[in-house]
Amino acid sequence: MGEGAGHTIWLVGMMGAGKSAVGRALAALLGLPFVDSDSEVERAAGRPISALFEQEGEARFRERERGAIEAWAGRAAVVALGGGAIAQPGAAERLAASGTVVYLKTAPETLLARVGRARTRPLLNGLDDAGRLAEIRRLLEERGTAYESARIVVSTEDRDVAAVAEAVAEELA
C-alpha cells in the first residue's frame, strides 16, 4: 500500500463535507482505525462541543482539539478533523508533517443542505438559512488557503460516501 500504510490520514473540510462518514468508509477500505477528533474532544471533556463553545469559548475548544490531534499524529489511522482545525496557527504544517492531509471539497450550497438547522453546529446557531449560507461562505474564504494546502483534494459533489472514500483511497495508493 502507498502512503496510507504507516501514518495518519487527516481528513479536513467544512462542517457537512462528510469527513466522519467518508472517514469510516475509508478506514474500512484501508483496514485502519477511524477517529473523529470532535468525538475525542467530547469524550475527554464529558460534554458536547456545543456546550464547550458556550461554556469555555472557541479558544479553549481549540486547545482541546490540538490535544486530540497530537494524540493521533503519526499513528496509522484515518482521522476526521473538525472544520476549523487545519486553519489554526501551525496546524497545516503539523498535519502535513505527520501524515497525509486530504481535503473533502464541497460547495457552500451543498454544505448548507447537509448541515441544515443542526443545533450541534455552534458557528451556525441562531442564523436563518441566508445567514448560515453567508457564514459558510465566510468560513470557506477564511479557511480556504489552509484547506487547499492539502496534498490530496477530492470533491464530494454528486458522489456518495463510498465513491468519495474510493476516490481518496485511489489517491493514497
C-alpha positions as CSV (number, residue, x, y, z in Angstrom):
1,M,0.0,0.0,0.0
2,G,1.1,3.6,-0.6
3,E,1.2,6.5,1.8
4,G,-1.7,5.5,3.9
5,A,0.0,2.4,5.4
6,G,2.2,3.9,8.1
7,H,1.0,7.3,9.1
8,T,-2.1,9.4,9.8
9,I,-4.6,10.2,7.1
10,W,-6.1,13.6,8.1
11,L,-9.5,14.4,6.6
12,V,-10.2,18.1,6.5
13,G,-13.0,20.3,5.2
14,M,-16.0,22.2,6.2
15,M,-18.8,21.0,8.5
16,G,-21.1,18.9,6.3
17,A,-18.3,17.8,3.9
18,G,-18.7,14.2,5.1
19,K,-15.4,13.8,6.9
20,S,-16.8,11.4,9.5
21,A,-18.9,9.3,7.1
22,V,-16.1,9.2,4.5
23,G,-13.5,8.6,7.2
24,R,-15.4,5.5,8.5
25,A,-15.7,4.1,4.9
26,L,-12.0,4.9,4.1
27,A,-10.8,3.3,7.3
28,A,-12.7,0.2,6.5
29,L,-11.2,0.1,2.9
30,L,-7.7,0.6,4.3
31,G,-8.0,-1.7,7.3
32,L,-7.2,1.2,9.7
33,P,-8.8,2.6,12.8
34,F,-11.1,5.6,12.4
35,V,-11.0,8.5,14.8
36,D,-13.3,11.6,14.8
37,S,-11.4,14.4,16.6
38,D,-14.6,16.1,17.7
39,S,-15.9,12.9,19.3
40,E,-12.5,12.5,21.0
41,V,-12.8,16.1,22.4
42,E,-16.3,15.4,23.6
43,R,-15.4,12.1,25.2
44,A,-12.4,13.7,27.1
45,A,-14.4,16.7,28.2
46,G,-17.6,14.8,29.1
47,R,-19.8,17.2,27.1
48,P,-20.8,18.1,23.6
49,I,-18.8,20.6,21.5
50,S,-21.8,23.0,21.5
51,A,-21.6,23.1,25.3
52,L,-17.8,23.5,25.2
53,F,-18.1,26.5,22.9
54,E,-20.9,28.0,25.1
55,Q,-19.2,27.4,28.5
56,E,-15.5,27.7,27.6
57,G,-15.3,29.5,24.3
58,E,-13.7,28.7,21.0
59,A,-10.1,29.2,22.2
60,R,-10.4,26.6,24.9
61,F,-12.1,24.2,22.4
62,R,-9.2,24.7,20.0
63,E,-6.7,23.8,22.8
64,R,-8.6,20.6,23.4
65,E,-8.7,19.9,19.7
66,R,-4.9,20.3,19.4
67,G,-4.5,17.7,22.2
68,A,-6.7,15.2,20.3
69,I,-4.6,15.9,17.1
70,E,-1.3,15.4,18.9
71,A,-2.6,12.1,20.4
72,W,-3.1,10.7,16.9
73,A,-0.3,12.4,15.0
74,G,1.9,9.9,13.2
75,R,-0.2,6.9,14.1
76,A,-1.7,4.7,11.3
77,A,-5.3,5.8,11.4
78,V,-7.9,7.8,9.4
79,V,-8.7,10.9,11.5
80,A,-11.6,13.2,10.7
81,L,-10.9,16.7,11.9
82,G,-13.2,19.5,12.9
83,G,-13.9,22.1,10.2
84,G,-11.6,24.7,11.6
85,A,-8.7,22.5,12.9
86,I,-6.4,22.9,9.9
87,A,-6.8,26.7,9.9
88,Q,-5.4,27.2,13.4
89,P,-1.8,28.6,13.6
90,G,0.8,26.0,12.7
91,A,-1.8,23.2,12.2
92,A,-1.5,22.7,8.5
93,E,2.3,22.2,8.8
94,R,1.9,19.9,11.8
95,L,-0.7,17.8,10.0
96,A,1.4,17.6,6.8
97,A,4.5,16.6,8.8
98,S,2.7,13.7,10.5
99,G,0.6,12.3,7.7
100,T,-1.3,12.9,4.5
101,V,-3.9,15.7,4.5
102,V,-7.0,15.1,2.4
103,Y,-9.4,18.0,1.7
104,L,-13.0,16.9,1.1
105,K,-14.1,19.9,-1.1
106,T,-17.8,20.8,-1.1
107,A,-19.7,23.7,-2.5
108,P,-21.3,26.1,0.1
109,E,-24.9,25.3,-1.1
110,T,-24.3,21.6,-0.6
111,L,-22.8,22.2,2.8
112,L,-25.9,24.2,3.8
113,A,-28.2,21.4,2.6
114,R,-26.2,18.8,4.6
115,V,-26.0,20.7,7.9
116,G,-29.5,22.1,7.7
117,R,-30.5,23.6,11.0
118,A,-28.4,21.3,13.2
119,R,-28.0,22.8,16.6
120,T,-24.8,20.9,17.0
121,R,-23.0,23.4,14.8
122,P,-22.1,26.2,17.2
123,L,-20.8,28.6,14.5
124,L,-24.2,28.5,12.7
125,N,-26.5,28.7,15.7
126,G,-29.1,31.4,15.7
127,L,-28.8,32.1,12.0
128,D,-31.5,31.8,9.3
129,D,-30.8,30.0,6.0
130,A,-29.3,33.1,4.4
131,G,-27.2,33.8,7.4
132,R,-26.0,30.2,7.6
133,L,-25.0,30.3,3.9
134,A,-23.2,33.6,4.3
135,E,-21.3,32.2,7.4
136,I,-20.4,29.0,5.5
137,R,-19.1,31.2,2.6
138,R,-17.1,33.4,5.1
139,L,-15.6,30.3,6.8
140,L,-14.6,28.8,3.4
141,E,-13.0,32.1,2.4
142,E,-11.2,32.3,5.8
143,R,-10.0,28.7,5.8
144,G,-9.6,28.2,2.0
145,T,-5.8,28.6,1.9
146,A,-5.4,26.0,4.7
147,Y,-7.8,23.6,3.0
148,E,-6.2,23.9,-0.4
149,S,-2.8,23.2,1.2
150,A,-3.9,19.5,1.4
151,R,-1.8,17.1,-0.6
152,I,-5.0,15.4,-1.9
153,V,-8.2,17.3,-2.8
154,V,-11.3,15.3,-3.6
155,S,-14.7,16.7,-4.5
156,T,-17.7,15.3,-2.7
157,E,-20.1,16.9,-5.1
158,D,-22.5,14.4,-6.8
159,R,-20.8,11.4,-5.1
160,D,-22.0,9.2,-2.3
161,V,-19.8,8.3,0.7
162,A,-18.5,5.1,-0.8
163,A,-17.4,6.8,-4.0
164,V,-15.6,9.6,-2.2
165,A,-13.8,7.0,0.1
166,E,-12.8,5.0,-3.0
167,A,-11.5,8.2,-4.7
168,V,-9.4,9.1,-1.7
169,A,-8.1,5.5,-1.4
170,E,-7.0,5.7,-5.1
171,E,-5.2,8.9,-4.5
172,L,-3.4,7.4,-1.5
173,A,-2.3,4.3,-3.4
